[in-house]
């Protein structure tokens, strides 16, 4: 490779190296990944997720995004998926069922679509097919860096957090065993706090 060609390629090479290293750096900054704290404390910066409206109608003012820190205090599942992924299509109705079953006890789900933001209609169709009643937004590079497995960015990928905001489980892929493991982990986290406390954090 000529020196001139190398110099022109160098910025791109450096960018790739930074993207590869960023998830690892984020995980090293915190031995156990955690959701952002509302007061700005901790190693995880707050993140804003652009919300996908269930219909093409405009969202209400102030509802265009959600702060990740606003979920802290609940048992939270970040569910990363693609509307075009067959395994995601299989798993989403099960996640929706768990949400409906446990949400009154303080469990919530934030769906994060890997689709390009211009393909919101595909995401809406996915939400309708899976009967999703929880909030869905678009995956961001910050979420990838801090919460996705740094060696495997495959979807579906589910990251579960306890009420203290700390990650307790990460699952990649979907089958019957994965579903049972996720449900057991959710139930274990909900059992750690009385139902009355869960109701106050809704």
N, C-alpha and C positions, 0 to 999 in steps of 0.2 A: 504494500500500500504506500502510495506517495505521501510525502510530508504534508502537502496541501490538502489532499483528500482526508488524511487523518485529522488535521486541524478542523476541517468542516464537520467531520463526524463526531468529534469529541463532545460537543454539548449534548447530542442525543445519547451518547454512551453514558455520560454522567447522569442524565435524567433517569435512564433505565436503572442504573445502580442505586440511585436515591429511592426509586419506587420499590425496588426489591428489598432494600434495607429498612424502609420506613416501618413496616409492620413489626419486624423484629425489634427495632428501637423502641417502639411504643410498648411492646410487651415487656421489654427489659426495664422500662421506666416504672412499671408496676408489676410485681411478681404475680398478682392475681388481678386481672382486668376488672375495672369497676365503672359503673355509670358515673357521669359527671355529678358533682355536688352543686346544688343551687347557689351556694355562697361562694363558689369559685375555688374552694379548697380542694386539695387532692391533686393527683398527677394527670387526671383526665380533663381536658378542656370541654366546655359545653359545646354541644353540636345542635344545629338546626336542620331538621328534616323537612323537605318540601312534601306536603301532603297531596295525595291523589284523591280528588273528589270522587265519590261513588258514581256520580253522573257527570255529564259534560257541562252542567250548570256551574256558574262561578261559585267558589267557596265564599262563605260569610267573611266579612272583614275580620282580620286577625286569626283566621283559621287556615291560612295558606301554609303554615309551617308549625312544627311542634318542637319544643326544646327537650332534648333527651333527659336533662336534669329533672324535668317535671314528672318523670315516671318513678323517680327514686322514692322508696318507701313502700312500694308494692312488689309483688313477685312478678318479674318482667321477663317476657320472652321476646327477643329480637329474632324474627323469622325472615331470613334472607332467601329470596327466590327469584326465578325468572318466569314470566308468563308463558314462555315457550318450552319450558323444561318438563318432560313427562313425569319425572319423579316428583317435581313440585306440584303438578296437577293432582297427583295421587295423594300427596301428604296434606295439602292445604285444607280439605274438608275436615280432617282429623284435628288439625290445630284449631279450626273454627269451632268444632264441637267442644274441645277442651276449654276454649275461651268462654263459650256460653255456659258451660257447666260450673266453672270456677270463678267467674268475674265478680260475683257478689261477695266472694271471700277475699278479694284483694289481688286477684291475678289479672294481668293485662298482657296484651300482645301488640307489638308494633311490627307490621309487615314491611319489609324493605325490598322493593323490586330492583333488580339489576338492569331492567329495561332502560333504554334511552328515554329521557323525559318527553321527547316528541311522540312516544308510543303509549301515551296515557290510555288511549282507548283499549289497547291490548290488555293493560293492567286492569282496567275496569271490567272487561269481559271475564278475566281470571277471577276477580273478586265476586262477580255475579255467579259464576259456575260453582265456586267453592262455598258460596253463601257466607262470605266474610263480613262480620259486623264490627271488627276492630279497625283501628286506624292503619292505613297503608301509605307509605311514602316511598321516595326513591333513595336507593343506597348511595352513600357518599364515600369519598376517598378517606375521610376521617374515620368513619365506622369500620371500613376495611382495615385501616391501620391499627386501630385500637382493639377491635373485637373479633375479626375474622381469624381463622387459623392461618398463621403466617406461612404455612407450607401447602395449604390446600384451600383454594378459593372456590371450591365447588359448591353448588347449591342443589337441593335445599341445605341450608346451614342454619342451625338453631342455637342461640346462646341464651342461657337462662341465668337470671340474677336473683339473689335473695333480697329481702327487704332492706338489708344493709347496703345494697347496691353492688355487692361483690359477685362476680361470676361463680356459679356453682356447677355448671354443666355446659359442654359444647358438643353438639351432635351434627354429623354431616351425612347426608343421604337419608333415605327413608325406606323402611320395611316394617313388618309387624314388631320385630324386636326393638327397633328404634322407637316406635310409638309407645311401647310399654315402658321403655326406659325413661322417655320424656314425661309420661304421665306420672310415673313413680316419683321422679325428681320434683315435679310441680307439687304433688300432694305432700311430699316431705317438707318442702319449704313453707307451704301454707299451714302445716301442722305446727310450725314453730311459733305461731302467734295466734292468740285467741281471735275468734270471728269478730268480736266487738271492736278490736283494734283495727282489723282489716277494713271494717265498715267505715271507720273514721278517716282512713287514708284514701278513700275513693274520691 
